[in-house]
Amino acid sequence: MKAMHVRGLFTGLVILCGPAACSYTEGALRPDPGMKEVSVEGVTFRLWSIGPAKGASRDLTPRARQAYPALFSPALSSVPLNAGVECKFEEDGTSLSCESRVAVVDREGRLVESEPHAFRFVNSESTAEHIYKPFFQNDIPDHLVETARLFAQKTDPALLRSLYEWRKSRISEVTLAGSRFWVLLAFNRSDQASGFERALAHFHASAEAEDASAIAESVEIARFVNGVWVPRKEWVRLAPKPTSITARLSGGVPVAVEILEERSPAVTAFLSLGAPEDPREVRWSNHMIVEAKNATLGETLKGLSLAELGALQTQLERNLLGLSEKAGQLELRLQQKMVKNEPTAPEMELVPLYKQRISIFEALVATLKQASRFK
């Protein structure tokens, strides 16, 4: 297979010919070596390629940084640019027509988008996977890098600088159990929304990693409801002691995270499981119940009436029935997987954790019965 590459400043043409087919791109952009040192008001960007499927995103920052090192950076403070591309087959059944856009989200949660850029992958006869592979692995990423560079240069620099400073102001550094984390106050919007809908605290172990796998924990701390931001108090799973987190508002808008180690946590705050088949969640909840029991249960029971003690005991006994049923289901699944020689995660971790949880709840019920006798 031979290749011919003809590149102008903004458009490229790549022709790949084999025994049965020829293919080439029309109108695809490519990084310009002459612009390698380009910068925009000292602002750096992180480039994401957003796919049509939910959660289908790819971090193109390393590729973009190779082309434009002063413009793109993996730093947590970098402003995210979202680049999307849609392709569909043409009437010949082998060629593709594509359209790309780049967007940034402003401080109100509104999209600031580029004009669409159309390009094509012209292909004759063959639909073999290897014909399309270079287009999707090389041509499209290069095109998105260049469209992102053009977007950054054409967009109002005052807007970009404002977004950059705003993002930096939402990063704080905390230490939990001797480990350092960078917490980003992030805002989330759906494709259908006209503005932000949720505020989240993303815990990062590094100040230069923002891909989903690098987020040690993500907690929703505020939600936009009926035109106002409503803070939510949640728990930090990374902390060894009961530690709450919420959003601090200024002018009715979340501006920072507030983290507080709770000195008097209630046992009841940890009885429910948000993710009952996540070993980390079950392990954390078990630990927090024990911490809260040792810290406050005695004083809490003194303040409860006999009826309130009875109601709490009934709740715990119902929970015990559910836990026993869940433990049985997990043990059965584990046995079936072992017989079939299948991977045993997460059941191998969950079975002992649920047995531990049952023991903890049984101890709580016994404590309540003892307290009821002295009322």
C-alpha positions as CSV (number, residue, x, y, z in Angstrom):
1,M,0.0,0.0,0.0
2,K,1.4,3.4,-0.9
3,A,0.4,6.8,0.6
4,M,0.5,10.3,-0.7
5,H,0.0,13.2,1.6
6,V,-0.7,16.7,0.3
7,R,-1.3,19.3,3.1
8,G,-2.2,23.0,2.9
9,L,-2.3,25.3,5.9
10,F,-5.8,24.2,7.0
11,T,-6.8,21.3,4.8
12,G,-5.3,17.9,4.1
13,L,-5.6,15.1,1.6
14,V,-4.4,11.6,2.3
15,I,-4.7,8.9,-0.4
16,L,-4.4,5.2,0.5
17,C,-4.5,2.8,-2.4
18,G,-4.5,-1.0,-2.3
19,P,-5.2,-3.8,-4.8
20,A,-9.0,-3.4,-4.5
21,A,-9.7,0.1,-3.3
22,C,-8.6,3.7,-2.9
23,S,-9.4,5.9,0.0
24,Y,-8.7,9.5,0.9
25,T,-9.8,12.3,3.2
26,E,-11.2,15.6,2.0
27,G,-11.3,18.7,4.1
28,A,-9.8,17.2,7.2
29,L,-7.7,19.6,9.3
30,R,-4.2,18.8,10.6
31,P,-2.0,20.4,13.2
32,D,0.2,23.2,11.7
33,P,3.9,22.9,12.7
34,G,4.2,26.7,12.0
35,M,1.8,27.4,14.9
36,K,3.5,25.1,17.5
37,E,4.2,27.8,20.0
38,V,0.8,29.4,19.9
39,S,-0.8,30.5,23.2
40,V,-4.0,32.3,24.3
41,E,-3.7,34.7,27.2
42,G,-1.7,32.1,29.2
43,V,-4.8,29.9,29.3
44,T,-4.3,26.1,28.9
45,F,-6.9,23.6,27.7
46,R,-7.7,20.0,28.1
47,L,-9.2,18.4,25.0
48,W,-11.9,15.7,25.2
49,S,-13.3,13.8,22.2
50,I,-17.0,13.2,23.0
51,G,-18.6,10.2,21.4
52,P,-22.3,9.7,20.6
53,A,-22.7,7.1,23.3
54,K,-23.1,8.1,26.9
55,G,-19.7,8.2,28.7
56,A,-17.9,7.6,25.4
57,S,-15.1,10.2,25.8
58,R,-11.4,10.1,25.0
59,D,-8.7,12.3,26.4
60,L,-6.9,13.9,23.4
61,T,-4.8,16.2,25.5
62,P,-1.5,14.2,25.1
63,R,-1.9,14.3,21.3
64,A,-2.9,17.9,21.4
65,R,0.0,18.8,23.6
66,Q,2.5,17.3,21.2
67,A,1.3,19.6,18.5
68,Y,0.7,22.7,20.7
69,P,2.6,22.4,24.0
70,A,1.8,25.9,25.2
71,L,-1.9,25.6,24.6
72,F,-2.8,22.2,26.0
73,S,-2.0,20.8,29.4
74,P,-3.1,17.9,31.7
75,A,-3.2,20.3,34.6
76,L,-6.4,20.2,36.6
77,S,-6.8,23.9,36.1
78,S,-6.9,23.6,32.3
79,V,-10.2,24.6,30.7
80,P,-12.0,21.6,29.2
81,L,-12.8,21.8,25.4
82,N,-15.2,19.2,24.1
83,A,-14.8,18.1,20.5
84,G,-17.4,16.0,18.8
85,V,-17.6,14.4,15.4
86,E,-20.5,12.7,13.7
87,C,-20.0,10.5,10.6
88,K,-22.5,8.8,8.4
89,F,-22.2,6.6,5.3
90,E,-22.9,8.2,2.0
91,E,-25.1,6.7,-0.7
92,D,-22.2,4.6,-2.1
93,G,-22.2,2.7,1.2
94,T,-18.5,3.0,1.8
95,S,-17.6,6.7,1.9
96,L,-18.2,8.7,5.1
97,S,-19.5,12.3,5.5
98,C,-18.4,13.8,8.8
99,E,-19.0,17.0,10.7
100,S,-17.2,18.3,13.8
101,R,-17.7,20.9,16.4
102,V,-15.8,22.2,19.4
103,A,-17.4,23.7,22.5
104,V,-16.7,25.1,25.9
105,V,-19.2,25.6,28.7
106,D,-19.4,29.1,30.1
107,R,-20.0,30.0,33.7
108,E,-23.8,29.8,33.3
109,G,-23.6,26.3,31.9
110,R,-24.3,27.4,28.4
111,L,-22.5,26.0,25.4
112,V,-20.2,28.2,23.3
113,E,-19.8,26.3,20.1
114,S,-17.7,26.6,17.0
115,E,-19.2,26.5,13.5
116,P,-19.5,23.0,12.2
117,H,-16.7,21.8,10.0
118,A,-17.5,19.2,7.3
119,F,-15.0,16.7,5.9
120,R,-15.1,13.4,4.1
121,F,-13.5,10.0,4.0
122,V,-13.9,8.9,0.4
123,N,-13.6,5.1,-0.1
124,S,-14.2,2.9,-3.1
125,E,-15.5,-0.7,-3.0
126,S,-14.0,-2.1,0.1
127,T,-15.6,-2.0,3.6
128,A,-12.7,-3.9,5.2
129,E,-12.0,-2.7,8.7
130,H,-8.3,-1.9,8.0
131,I,-9.4,0.7,5.4
132,Y,-11.2,2.8,8.0
133,K,-8.8,2.2,10.9
134,P,-6.3,4.9,10.0
135,F,-9.1,7.4,9.5
136,F,-10.6,6.9,13.0
137,Q,-7.3,6.5,14.8
138,N,-5.3,9.2,13.1
139,D,-7.2,11.5,10.8
140,I,-10.1,12.3,13.1
141,P,-8.0,12.9,16.3
142,D,-5.6,15.2,14.3
143,H,-8.6,17.0,12.8
144,L,-10.1,17.6,16.3
145,V,-6.8,18.8,17.7
146,E,-6.6,21.4,14.9
147,T,-10.2,22.5,15.2
148,A,-9.7,22.9,19.0
149,R,-6.6,25.1,18.3
150,L,-8.6,27.3,15.9
151,F,-11.5,27.5,18.3
152,A,-9.2,28.6,21.1
153,Q,-7.7,31.3,19.0
154,K,-11.0,32.6,17.6
155,T,-13.0,32.6,20.9
156,D,-13.1,35.8,23.0
157,P,-9.9,35.7,25.0
158,A,-11.5,37.5,27.9
159,L,-14.1,34.7,28.1
160,L,-11.4,32.0,28.1
161,R,-9.3,33.8,30.7
162,S,-12.4,34.2,32.9
163,L,-13.2,30.5,32.7
164,Y,-9.5,29.6,33.4
165,E,-9.4,31.8,36.6
166,W,-12.8,30.5,37.7
167,R,-11.7,26.9,37.3
168,K,-8.5,27.6,39.3
169,S,-10.6,29.2,42.1
170,R,-12.6,26.0,42.4
171,I,-9.6,23.7,43.2
172,S,-8.6,23.1,46.8
173,E,-6.1,20.9,48.5
174,V,-7.0,18.6,51.4
175,T,-5.3,15.8,53.3
176,L,-7.3,12.7,54.3
177,A,-5.7,9.8,56.2
178,G,-2.3,11.2,55.4
179,S,-2.9,11.3,51.7
180,R,-3.1,14.5,49.7
181,F,-6.0,15.2,47.3
182,W,-6.9,18.0,45.0
183,V,-10.7,18.6,45.1
184,L,-12.3,20.2,42.1
185,L,-15.7,21.8,42.4
186,A,-17.2,20.7,39.1
187,F,-20.5,21.5,37.4
188,N,-22.6,19.0,35.4
189,R,-25.2,19.6,32.7
190,S,-27.1,17.2,30.5
191,D,-27.4,17.6,26.7
192,Q,-31.0,18.8,27.1
193,A,-30.3,21.3,29.9
194,S,-29.8,25.1,29.3
195,G,-27.5,25.4,32.3
196,F,-25.8,23.5,35.1
197,E,-27.9,21.0,37.0
198,R,-25.5,19.5,39.6
199,A,-22.4,20.5,41.5
200,L,-19.9,17.7,42.3
201,A,-16.7,17.4,44.3
202,H,-14.1,15.4,42.3
203,F,-11.2,14.1,44.5
204,H,-8.0,13.8,42.5
205,A,-4.8,12.1,43.7
206,S,-2.8,14.3,41.2
207,A,-3.1,17.9,40.1
208,E,-2.4,16.8,36.5
209,A,-4.9,14.1,35.9
210,E,-8.6,14.6,35.0
211,D,-9.6,11.4,33.2
212,A,-12.4,9.4,34.9
213,S,-10.0,6.7,36.2
214,A,-7.9,9.4,38.0
215,I,-10.9,10.6,40.1
216,A,-10.5,8.9,43.4
217,E,-14.0,9.8,44.5
218,S,-16.9,11.9,43.1
219,V,-19.6,13.3,45.4
220,E,-22.7,15.3,44.5
221,I,-22.8,18.3,46.8
222,A,-25.5,20.6,45.3
223,R,-28.4,20.4,42.9
224,F,-30.2,23.1,40.9
225,V,-33.9,22.7,41.8
226,N,-36.7,25.1,40.8
227,G,-34.3,27.9,39.9
228,V,-32.2,27.8,43.1
229,W,-29.0,25.8,44.1
230,V,-29.7,23.5,47.0
231,P,-26.6,22.2,48.9
232,R,-26.5,18.5,49.8
233,K,-24.6,17.0,52.7
234,E,-22.9,13.8,51.7
235,W,-20.1,11.6,53.1
236,V,-16.5,11.3,52.0
237,R,-15.7,7.6,51.5
238,L,-12.0,8.3,51.3
239,A,-11.9,9.5,54.9
240,P,-11.2,7.0,57.8
241,K,-13.5,8.9,60.2
242,P,-17.1,10.1,59.5
243,T,-16.4,13.1,57.3
244,S,-19.1,15.2,55.6
245,I,-18.9,17.4,52.5
246,T,-21.2,20.0,51.1
247,A,-21.2,23.1,48.8
248,R,-20.6,26.6,50.2
249,L,-22.8,29.1,48.4
250,S,-22.1,32.7,47.6
251,G,-24.7,34.8,45.9
252,G,-26.8,31.7,45.7
253,V,-24.1,29.8,43.6
254,P,-21.7,27.0,44.7
255,V,-18.2,28.5,45.0
256,A,-16.3,26.1,47.2
257,V,-16.5,22.7,49.0
258,E,-16.7,22.4,52.8
259,I,-15.3,19.3,54.4
260,L,-15.9,18.6,58.1
261,E,-15.0,15.6,60.3
262,E,-18.2,14.9,62.2
263,R,-17.6,14.5,65.9
264,S,-21.1,13.2,66.7
265,P,-22.3,11.1,63.7
266,A,-25.5,9.2,64.0
267,V,-25.4,5.5,63.4
268,T,-28.6,5.8,61.3
269,A,-26.7,7.9,58.7
270,F,-24.8,4.8,57.6
271,L,-27.4,2.0,57.7
272,S,-28.3,2.3,54.0
273,L,-26.0,1.3,51.1
274,G,-25.9,3.5,48.0
275,A,-24.1,0.8,46.0
276,P,-24.9,-2.6,47.7
277,E,-22.7,-4.6,45.3
278,D,-19.6,-2.3,45.5
279,P,-17.2,-3.8,48.0
280,R,-15.7,-0.4,48.8
281,E,-19.2,1.0,49.7
282,V,-20.0,-1.9,51.9
283,R,-16.6,-1.9,53.6
284,W,-16.8,1.9,54.2
285,S,-20.4,1.7,55.6
286,N,-19.5,-1.2,58.0
287,H,-16.5,0.8,59.3
288,M,-18.6,4.0,59.7
289,I,-21.3,2.2,61.6
290,V,-18.8,0.9,64.1
291,E,-17.2,4.4,64.3
292,A,-20.5,6.1,65.0
293,K,-21.6,3.3,67.4
294,N,-18.5,3.8,69.5
295,A,-18.7,7.6,69.4
296,T,-22.4,8.4,69.9
297,L,-24.7,5.5,70.2
298,G,-24.8,5.4,74.0
299,E,-25.8,9.1,74.3
300,T,-28.3,8.7,71.4
301,L,-30.1,5.9,73.1
302,K,-30.4,7.8,76.3
303,G,-32.4,10.4,74.5
304,L,-34.8,8.1,72.8
305,S,-38.2,7.1,74.2
306,L,-39.2,3.5,74.5
307,A,-41.4,3.8,71.4
308,E,-38.5,5.3,69.5
309,L,-36.2,2.5,70.6
310,G,-38.8,-0.1,69.5
311,A,-39.1,1.6,66.1
312,L,-35.3,1.6,65.6
313,Q,-35.1,-2.0,66.6
314,T,-37.8,-3.0,64.2
315,Q,-36.0,-1.1,61.4
316,L,-32.7,-2.9,62.2
317,E,-34.4,-6.3,62.3
318,R,-35.9,-5.7,58.9
319,N,-32.5,-4.7,57.6
320,L,-31.1,-7.9,59.0
321,L,-33.6,-10.0,57.0
322,G,-32.6,-8.2,53.9
323,L,-28.9,-8.6,54.6
324,S,-29.3,-12.3,55.2
325,E,-31.1,-12.7,52.0
326,K,-28.5,-10.7,50.1
327,A,-25.7,-12.7,51.7
328,G,-27.3,-15.9,50.6
329,Q,-27.7,-14.7,47.0
330,L,-24.0,-13.7,46.9
331,E,-22.9,-17.0,48.3
332,L,-24.9,-18.9,45.7
333,R,-23.5,-16.7,42.9
334,L,-20.0,-17.3,44.1
335,Q,-20.5,-21.0,44.2
336,Q,-21.9,-21.0,40.7
337,K,-19.0,-19.0,39.4
338,M,-16.5,-21.3,41.0
339,V,-18.1,-24.3,39.4
340,K,-18.0,-22.7,36.0
341,N,-14.5,-21.4,36.6
342,E,-15.6,-17.8,36.1
343,P,-14.1,-14.7,37.7
344,T,-15.4,-14.5,41.2
345,A,-15.4,-10.7,41.6
346,P,-17.1,-9.0,43.3
347,E,-18.7,-11.9,45.2
348,M,-15.5,-13.1,46.8
349,E,-15.1,-9.7,48.5
350,L,-18.8,-9.1,49.2
351,V,-19.6,-12.4,51.0
352,P,-17.3,-11.8,54.0
353,L,-18.3,-8.1,54.1
354,Y,-22.0,-8.9,54.3
355,K,-21.3,-11.5,57.0
356,Q,-19.5,-8.8,58.9
357,R,-22.4,-6.4,58.3
358,I,-24.9,-8.9,59.7
359,S,-22.8,-9.3,62.8
360,I,-22.7,-5.5,63.3
361,F,-26.5,-5.2,62.9
362,E,-27.0,-8.1,65.3
363,A,-24.8,-6.3,67.9
364,L,-26.9,-3.1,67.4
365,V,-30.1,-4.9,67.9
366,A,-28.8,-6.5,71.1
367,T,-27.7,-3.0,72.4
368,L,-31.2,-1.7,71.7
369,K,-32.9,-4.5,73.5
370,Q,-30.6,-3.9,76.5
371,A,-31.4,-0.2,76.4
372,S,-35.2,-0.9,76.3
373,R,-35.0,-2.9,79.5
374,F,-33.9,0.2,81.4
375,K,-36.6,2.5,80.1
